[in-house]
Amino acid sequence: MTQLSLGGAAPPGLSRPPGRLWETCIKSMMVLLAACFQAQPADWTDPVEVQHEFKRCVSYRARLDGDFLVVRATVEPGWHTFAMDNKQRAEEKLAGKPALGIEAPTEIRPSRELELVAPWHQSPPKDLSRPELRWFSWGYEDQALFVAKVRRSGPGPARIAIKGQACTETICKQVDVAISLPLPAASTNGAPSETDLKMLVPVR
């Protein structure tokens, strides 16, 4: 690849504009390239895992996508985890009646470097309820996304604390992990985003 420098010669086949005009052209190209890179969504973090007997139950990654904080849960076969509003959904179904139990909802709390400016959205949860047992739950098998609009309020990295529960048909494992999310040097607020909230549902 041909490299350009402010003091170097023009690439073969191109005539070099004189003096300050050449420097202005190169600086403009550098600004344009920087803007293009900033517009790209940040990479996913490395996964943090929840394990049971040395086997993974569920893992979480996070990234910034424009104005959005996106957390992705990947659930292992045979396991499921729960919606952020699992408790509210269960209480609505119970209508004041006692329950045998309610699984812990997913809770996500970013540190002060990222300020939430809008409610959370989540992948549409699956109904895992057993009405005959008066047991109501909504959650996820395979994969889920949790998304909230945020505002940068400090230098990185940000700490994303995640709590909840992952279960099989016979056992449950508490979720209590944290993701370290690097923050880009330049703010991503207002940058283009790949996130489509229409594919998600608001958390109650």
PASEMAR-716522 format. One record per residue (C-alpha): residue in three letters; chain; x, y negated, z. Coordinates in steps of 0.001 Angstrom, whole numbers, plus 500000, padded with zeros to 6 digits. Layout:
<nodes>
ALA, A, X, Y, Z
...
</nodes>
This chain:
<nodes>
MET, A, 500000, 500000, 500000
THR, A, 501323, 496514, 499125
GLN, A, 501885, 494392, 502227
LEU, A, 501372, 490642, 502230
SER, A, 503278, 488185, 504383
LEU, A, 502961, 484441, 504656
GLY, A, 506492, 483924, 503374
GLY, A, 506735, 486796, 500892
ALA, A, 506326, 486971, 497167
ALA, A, 503007, 487590, 495468
PRO, A, 502209, 491219, 494513
PRO, A, 503243, 492316, 490990
GLY, A, 500918, 491019, 488339
LEU, A, 499691, 488083, 490451
SER, A, 500984, 484550, 490255
ARG, A, 501658, 482915, 493599
PRO, A, 499835, 479605, 494317
PRO, A, 502179, 476887, 495495
GLY, A, 503004, 476063, 499136
ARG, A, 500155, 475579, 501593
LEU, A, 497551, 476954, 499178
TRP, A, 499267, 480369, 499303
GLU, A, 499316, 480359, 503126
THR, A, 495645, 479341, 503216
CYS, A, 494685, 482220, 500883
ILE, A, 496541, 484788, 502989
LYS, A, 495078, 483486, 506290
SER, A, 491567, 483607, 504818
MET, A, 492078, 487232, 503747
MET, A, 493306, 488150, 507237
VAL, A, 490277, 486513, 508877
LEU, A, 487955, 488335, 506468
LEU, A, 489595, 491715, 507180
ALA, A, 489379, 491125, 510947
ALA, A, 485683, 490299, 510643
CYS, A, 485074, 493489, 508675
PHE, A, 486752, 495633, 511353
GLN, A, 484834, 493885, 514162
ALA, A, 481555, 494637, 512397
GLN, A, 482167, 498364, 512627
PRO, A, 480655, 500199, 515636
ALA, A, 483226, 501182, 518254
ASP, A, 484334, 504793, 518480
TRP, A, 482719, 507157, 520959
THR, A, 484601, 507639, 524204
ASP, A, 486033, 511009, 525093
PRO, A, 483337, 513216, 526665
VAL, A, 482897, 513543, 530413
GLU, A, 481585, 516971, 531404
VAL, A, 479362, 518500, 534050
GLN, A, 480293, 522128, 534688
HIS, A, 478816, 525094, 536505
GLU, A, 481138, 527993, 537295
PHE, A, 483763, 526539, 534932
LYS, A, 481309, 526368, 532018
ARG, A, 479996, 523140, 530539
CYS, A, 476327, 522304, 531186
VAL, A, 476127, 518843, 529650
SER, A, 478564, 516189, 528457
TYR, A, 478266, 512436, 527917
ARG, A, 479915, 509911, 525596
ALA, A, 479375, 506161, 525231
ARG, A, 480110, 503385, 522772
LEU, A, 479222, 499785, 521987
ASP, A, 477229, 499326, 518791
GLY, A, 476795, 495603, 518176
ASP, A, 474599, 494327, 521024
PHE, A, 473784, 497851, 522240
LEU, A, 475287, 500180, 524800
VAL, A, 474691, 503723, 523552
VAL, A, 475091, 506808, 525745
ARG, A, 474816, 510242, 524148
ALA, A, 474114, 513417, 526128
THR, A, 475029, 516767, 524570
VAL, A, 473295, 519674, 526320
GLU, A, 474635, 523218, 526161
PRO, A, 472396, 526152, 525098
GLY, A, 470155, 527365, 527915
TRP, A, 470366, 524049, 529766
HIS, A, 468202, 520945, 529755
THR, A, 468451, 517496, 531303
PHE, A, 465796, 514906, 532046
ALA, A, 464356, 511630, 530782
MET, A, 465140, 508338, 532485
ASP, A, 461445, 507973, 533372
ASN, A, 460847, 511593, 534379
LYS, A, 459577, 510614, 537842
GLN, A, 457109, 508029, 536485
ARG, A, 455762, 510469, 533896
ALA, A, 455301, 513195, 536524
GLU, A, 453534, 510860, 538970
GLU, A, 451120, 509788, 536226
LYS, A, 450199, 513420, 535563
LEU, A, 449882, 514278, 539244
ALA, A, 447529, 511325, 539855
GLY, A, 448241, 511348, 543573
LYS, A, 448305, 515132, 544028
PRO, A, 451365, 516722, 545687
ALA, A, 453998, 518339, 543482
LEU, A, 456173, 521376, 544079
GLY, A, 459096, 519228, 542987
ILE, A, 460266, 516638, 540491
GLU, A, 463650, 516946, 538801
ALA, A, 465982, 513974, 539095
PRO, A, 465733, 511543, 536172
THR, A, 468771, 510374, 534232
GLU, A, 470155, 507133, 535698
ILE, A, 472706, 505008, 533833
ARG, A, 474335, 501992, 535466
PRO, A, 477002, 499941, 533669
SER, A, 479483, 497955, 535757
ARG, A, 479428, 494165, 535894
GLU, A, 481447, 493827, 532667
LEU, A, 478243, 494647, 530761
GLU, A, 474978, 492922, 531687
LEU, A, 471690, 494557, 530705
VAL, A, 469508, 492040, 528859
ALA, A, 466648, 494328, 527757
PRO, A, 464973, 497545, 528993
TRP, A, 466375, 500974, 528188
HIS, A, 465198, 503097, 525280
GLN, A, 465646, 506860, 524993
SER, A, 465130, 509724, 522574
PRO, A, 461532, 510993, 522722
PRO, A, 461638, 513596, 525525
LYS, A, 460267, 517123, 525274
ASP, A, 457434, 518137, 527599
LEU, A, 458913, 520822, 529857
SER, A, 455945, 520891, 532241
ARG, A, 454247, 523872, 533836
PRO, A, 450788, 522531, 534674
GLU, A, 449682, 525836, 536207
LEU, A, 452345, 525300, 538882
ARG, A, 451634, 521579, 539165
TRP, A, 455185, 521033, 537961
PHE, A, 455677, 518229, 535438
SER, A, 458935, 517370, 533709
TRP, A, 460166, 515756, 530508
GLY, A, 463667, 516143, 529189
TYR, A, 466103, 517183, 526532
GLU, A, 467659, 520255, 525021
ASP, A, 470552, 519945, 522578
GLN, A, 471066, 516139, 522463
ALA, A, 469663, 512790, 523617
LEU, A, 470434, 509092, 523193
PHE, A, 469987, 506365, 525811
VAL, A, 470252, 502798, 524504
ALA, A, 470070, 499323, 526053
LYS, A, 470863, 495846, 524795
VAL, A, 473764, 494342, 526741
ARG, A, 475761, 491148, 527026
ARG, A, 479512, 491096, 527585
SER, A, 480165, 489464, 530967
GLY, A, 483783, 490351, 531708
PRO, A, 486970, 491983, 530411
GLY, A, 487071, 495730, 529951
PRO, A, 487055, 498533, 530493
ALA, A, 483466, 498914, 531715
ARG, A, 482469, 501789, 533972
ILE, A, 479260, 503597, 532979
ALA, A, 477932, 505593, 535955
ILE, A, 475549, 508449, 535108
LYS, A, 473491, 510416, 537619
GLY, A, 470764, 513003, 537191
GLN, A, 470262, 516727, 536937
ALA, A, 470839, 519550, 534475
CYS, A, 468939, 522819, 534836
THR, A, 468393, 526283, 533410
GLU, A, 465361, 528418, 534190
THR, A, 466972, 529509, 537456
ILE, A, 469544, 526953, 538614
CYS, A, 470097, 523186, 538687
LYS, A, 473304, 521183, 538770
GLN, A, 473606, 517604, 539991
VAL, A, 475000, 515097, 537491
ASP, A, 477328, 512444, 538941
VAL, A, 479927, 511276, 536430
ALA, A, 481367, 508047, 535069
ILE, A, 482614, 507000, 531644
SER, A, 485391, 504454, 531167
LEU, A, 484338, 502388, 528142
PRO, A, 487020, 500182, 526520
LEU, A, 485740, 496778, 525440
PRO, A, 487082, 495166, 522261
ALA, A, 489123, 491976, 522582
ALA, A, 486495, 490076, 520602
SER, A, 482852, 490062, 521675
THR, A, 480524, 492305, 519657
ASN, A, 477420, 490309, 520599
GLY, A, 475498, 489530, 517435
ALA, A, 477536, 492009, 515356
PRO, A, 475721, 494394, 512964
SER, A, 474427, 497603, 514546
GLU, A, 473587, 501109, 513348
THR, A, 471113, 501594, 516216
ASP, A, 467454, 501885, 515197
LEU, A, 465180, 501424, 518213
LYS, A, 462244, 502647, 516106
MET, A, 463650, 506177, 516464
LEU, A, 463551, 505873, 520260
VAL, A, 460874, 505254, 522904
PRO, A, 460894, 502642, 525682
VAL, A, 461677, 503892, 529176
ARG, A, 458620, 503366, 531368
</nodes>
